[in-house]
Amino acid sequence: MSNRLMHPVPPVFNEESHILILGSFPSVKSREGEFFYHHPQNRFWRVISAIYNEELPRTIDEKRSLLLRNGIALWDVVQSCEITGSADSSIKNVIPNDITPILKQADIRRIYANGGTAYRLYKRYIYKNIGREIILLPSTSPANASFSLERLLEIWSRIKLVLE
């Protein structure tokens, strides 16, 4: 049984953000925790903290600070949709988020998708309105078991090159 859900978390960004990372839509755990990548098995926070040589953040405030300190904006492609549980494959009847406020207020140099669903949904719903390319990164989701943490780190570390 799927029903229409609204995205419960506002975007994280400020004027210093140079990178925008977009996921698809929050998982059940993230909706419960009211923050991004709240599921303990999701490797997003491990990847970001390792790339920037920082301690693994525990609280929402620590996570938000980690992102902002390193010029990272974070949001999702989908504002509302029908979804069964946390399954990206079940997402339908999408209303996309409007990312233009982020692009207006921050100097976003690159946009990255955390996984194929975010990438496809961006291409389908957002790209035509803003004309900014998105770069596909492998999903940090526990469902993406074919990617080890080491392989994720190797590929995701390219986000640092934007500022170098």
C-alpha positions in Angstrom: 0.0 0.0 0.0 1.5 3.3 -1.1 0.3 6.8 -0.3 1.4 10.3 -1.1 4.1 11.5 1.2 5.7 15.0 1.6 9.4 15.5 2.0 9.9 16.3 5.8 13.4 17.8 5.7 14.4 21.3 4.5 17.6 21.6 2.3 21.0 22.1 4.0 23.0 24.9 2.3 24.4 28.4 2.7 26.2 31.0 0.6 29.4 29.0 0.9 28.0 25.9 -0.6 29.8 24.9 -3.9 28.5 21.3 -4.3 24.9 20.2 -4.3 24.3 16.5 -3.6 20.8 15.3 -4.4 19.2 12.1 -3.2 15.9 10.8 -4.3 13.5 10.8 -1.3 14.0 10.1 2.4 13.8 6.5 3.6 11.4 5.5 6.3 14.2 5.9 8.9 15.1 9.3 7.5 11.5 10.4 7.6 11.3 9.2 11.2 14.5 10.9 12.2 13.7 14.0 10.1 17.1 14.2 8.6 19.0 12.9 5.6 20.5 9.4 5.5 19.3 8.6 9.0 19.5 4.8 8.5 22.5 3.5 10.4 23.4 1.2 7.5 23.5 4.1 4.9 27.1 4.9 4.3 26.6 8.6 3.3 28.0 10.1 6.6 30.9 7.6 6.7 31.8 8.5 3.1 31.6 12.3 3.6 33.5 12.4 6.9 36.2 10.1 5.5 36.7 12.2 2.4 37.1 15.4 4.4 39.1 13.7 7.2 36.6 14.5 9.9 35.0 12.6 12.7 31.8 10.7 12.0 29.0 13.1 12.9 26.4 11.7 15.3 23.8 14.4 15.8 21.8 16.3 13.2 23.7 19.5 14.2 27.0 17.8 13.7 25.9 16.4 10.3 24.7 19.9 9.2 28.0 21.5 10.3 30.1 18.9 8.5 28.3 19.7 5.3 28.4 23.4 5.6 32.0 23.5 6.7 33.0 21.7 3.6 30.8 23.7 1.1 28.2 20.9 0.6 24.5 21.6 0.0 22.2 18.6 0.5 18.7 17.9 -0.6 16.5 15.5 -2.6 15.0 15.6 -6.0 11.5 14.7 -4.9 9.2 17.0 -2.9 6.3 14.5 -2.7 5.5 11.2 -4.2 3.8 7.8 -3.7 6.3 5.3 -2.2 6.1 1.9 -0.6 8.4 1.8 2.5 11.9 3.0 1.5 12.0 1.4 -2.0 13.2 3.9 -4.6 11.9 1.5 -7.3 8.3 2.2 -6.0 8.5 6.0 -6.3 5.7 7.3 -8.5 3.5 10.4 -9.2 6.5 12.6 -8.4 6.4 16.3 -7.7 10.0 17.6 -7.8 11.6 20.0 -5.4 12.5 23.4 -6.7 16.2 23.7 -6.4 16.5 27.2 -7.8 16.6 28.9 -4.4 19.8 27.0 -3.6 21.2 27.8 -7.0 20.4 31.5 -6.6 21.8 31.8 -3.0 24.9 29.6 -3.3 27.7 29.4 -5.8 27.0 25.8 -6.8 29.7 24.6 -9.2 28.6 20.9 -9.5 25.5 18.9 -8.9 25.8 15.3 -7.9 23.2 12.5 -7.7 23.5 10.0 -4.8 22.5 7.0 -6.9 20.7 6.1 -10.1 17.1 7.0 -9.0 18.1 10.5 -8.0 20.0 10.9 -11.3 17.0 9.6 -13.4 14.4 11.7 -11.5 16.6 14.8 -11.8 17.0 14.3 -15.6 13.2 13.7 -15.9 11.8 16.5 -13.7 14.4 19.2 -13.0 17.0 19.3 -15.8 14.7 20.9 -18.4 13.9 23.8 -16.0 17.4 24.7 -15.0 19.7 23.2 -17.7 22.4 22.2 -15.2 24.1 18.8 -15.7 24.2 16.3 -12.8 27.0 13.8 -12.2 26.0 10.3 -11.1 27.7 8.9 -8.0 27.0 5.4 -6.8 24.3 5.2 -4.1 25.5 5.1 -0.4 22.3 3.1 0.4 22.7 -0.3 2.0 20.7 -1.6 -0.9 23.7 -0.9 -3.1 25.7 -3.8 -1.6 27.8 -4.3 -4.7 29.8 -1.2 -3.8 32.2 -1.6 -0.8 32.9 1.4 1.4 36.4 1.5 -0.2 34.9 1.7 -3.7 32.4 4.4 -2.6 35.2 6.5 -1.1 37.3 6.1 -4.3 34.5 7.4 -6.5 32.9 9.9 -4.2 36.3 11.6 -3.4 36.0 13.4 -6.7 33.6 15.8 -5.1 36.6 17.4 -3.3 38.2 18.3 -6.7 35.6 21.0 -7.3 37.2 23.3 -4.8 40.8 22.5 -5.7 
